[in-house]
């Protein structure tokens, strides 16, 4: 299924490069938290138990490789507050820290510094663009219906898209996340497209079945 989106009301602060696309990276928090005692793993939000959460939105060269740390613009800790801190925590959490920790926004700072500075977007627009994708690329029903059990790897891939535009991420054949690839138009991810070979090659769910862990 081809998923398309149109994001509006964003301010472009730098020119786009035709040779770039986006990788939108999701985390499956129950898989990431497996065997861990991080604060967010032991006291998770209900949303994290049933839905993918954001790992990052990464500019990617269409051929191979990706740009990194393109400007020296520092992360603005007021941006998550302006967007809505509770919404940011729900959709883009850092389970390694308690939500009241002064270090909680270090994950967002890392993603902005390494990837967001190469997006051509303002900080506000970079984060809200990624957040908007969670309402477009939603967690498929096959996952909702298979938490705590195995699911066909190919069925899981095809539930995302029929295109070769998804790279599943597993640890010991346990789902921990996925990558999808998006065409960018004027710095905005506009539709799912086929991933470069190097992104597809990062697929680590190599068995015929994937285990979908639960988070209690």
N, C-alpha and C positions, 0 to 999 in steps of 0.2 A: 504494500500500500504506500503510495507516494503521499507524504505529509508536506503541506505547504503552509507558509505563514507570511504575514505582512506586518512588520513592526513599524509604527509611525511615531511621530513626535520625538525623534532623537536628533541631537545636534552632532553633526560630523565635525571633528576637529582636526582631521588630517586626511590626505587623499588615500583612496583605496588602491591596492595593487592587483592588477588582473590575474597575476600568477598565484594569488593566495586564495585559500578556502578556509573553512573552520572545521576543527574537530571538537565536537561537544561530548565531553566525558561525564558519564554518570557513575556514581558509586551505589552499590547495594550494601547499605549499612549493616544488615545482619551478617553478611559475609565478611566485611571488614572487621566487624566486632567479634567474630568467632574466636574464642579463647582469650579475648582481651578484657581488661578491667578498667578501661578508660571511663571517665565520668559519664560521657554520653552513651556508652555501651551498657552501663549498669542502671542508668536512669534515662532511657530514651524517650523521645517524643513518639506519640502513636503514629504520626506520619512516616517516620523513618522505618517503622516495622513493615509497612505495606507499599512503599513507593521508593523509586530511585531518587537519590539526591544528587546535587551537582558536585562534580569534582572540579571541572573547569571548562572554559570556552577558549580554545587555543587556535590562533591563526596558524595555518599549515600551508607550506608550499605545495602547489598542485603536483609537482614532479616528485620531490623528496625533501625531507628536512623541514625545519620551521624556524621562523624568526624568534628572537628571544631578547628581552630587556632592551627595547628599542628607544626608550627615552629615560631620562633621569627623574621624571615626575614622581614624587613620593606619594604613597598611599594616603588618602584623606580619611581618617577614622570617623568623620562626620557623615560620610556617604551612606554606610549601612543604617545610620539613624535616620537620615533623610528618606531612605527607601522604606524603612520599617524594619527595625531590628528583629522583631519576632518572626517576620516573614523571611528575612535573610537566614535566621537560625533554622527555621523549618525546612527551607528548600536547599540551603547551602551550608550545612553544619560542619563544625569541626569537633567531632566527638572526643577528641583527645583532651579537651579542656572542659571544665565546668563553665556554663554559660555566663557566670558572674566573674570569670577570670579575666584579668587585664590582658592576658595573652590570647583571648578568644579570637580576635580579629587577625591574628598572625597568618592564618591560612588565606584569608581574603587579601591580605597585604602581599603574600607570596604570589597569588594568582594574578593580581594586578601588575606587580613589578615584572614578572617573567613573561606573561602572556598579554595582559590587558594593554600594556604600553605599546604593543604591536598591532592593536586592533584598529587604530584610527578613530576610536571613540573616546568621548569623555569618560571619566570614571563612573559617573552616575549612569550613563547610557550603556557602558560595558556591563555593569552588574545587572541592570534591569533587562537588557537584551537576553542575557543568559537565563535570568529568572523567567522571562516570558516563554522561553523554549520549554520549560517544564509543563506549560499548559498546552503545548503543541505535541511534543513527544512524550506522551503519558505512559505510565507503567502498564504494560499489556495485561489483559485478563489471564493469560496463561501463567503469569507469575502469581497474581492474586490467588489463583486456583491451585497453585502447586507449592505454596510455602510449606517447608518441612518435608518435601518429597523430591523425587527426580522428575525431570522433564526432558523431552527430546531436544538435543542441541539444535538441530536444524529447525524444529518447530519453533523454538525460541527465537532463532535468528529471523525466520520468516514472519514472525509476529511483529517485528519491528519494521521491516521493509522487505520487499521482494528484490530490491537492488543489492549489489555487493557493497553496502554502505554501513555495515555494522561489524564491529570487532568485539567479540565477547571477552570478558576478563574473568579468569577463574584462578583459584588457588586450590590445588588438589581436587580439581573438578567441582569445586564449590563456587558458585557465582559471587563475584565481588564487584562487578561493574561492567560497563560497556562503553565503547566509543562509536559515535556516528559522525558522518561527514556531511558538510553542508556547503552549498554554493553561497558565496557572499556577493551581494550587490550593494555598492556604496557602503561597505563595511558591515552590512547587516546580513546574518544568515537567512537565506530566503527559501531554500528547499533542500531536501535530502538528495545527495548525489553519490556516485560510486567513490569509494575511498581509494587513495593511492595504495599501491601494493605494500608499501612499508607499514601502513596502518593496518591493513588486513593481516599482514604477517605477525602483528602483535597479538592476534587472537590466541588466547591460551586455553580455550575450552576445546580440547582436542578429542575427547571421548564422545561417544554417541549420545550420552545423557549427561545432564548437568544437575547438580543438587542445588535446590533453592533453600538456603538456610533460613530459619526463623530467628527473631530477636524477641526474647521474653521480657 
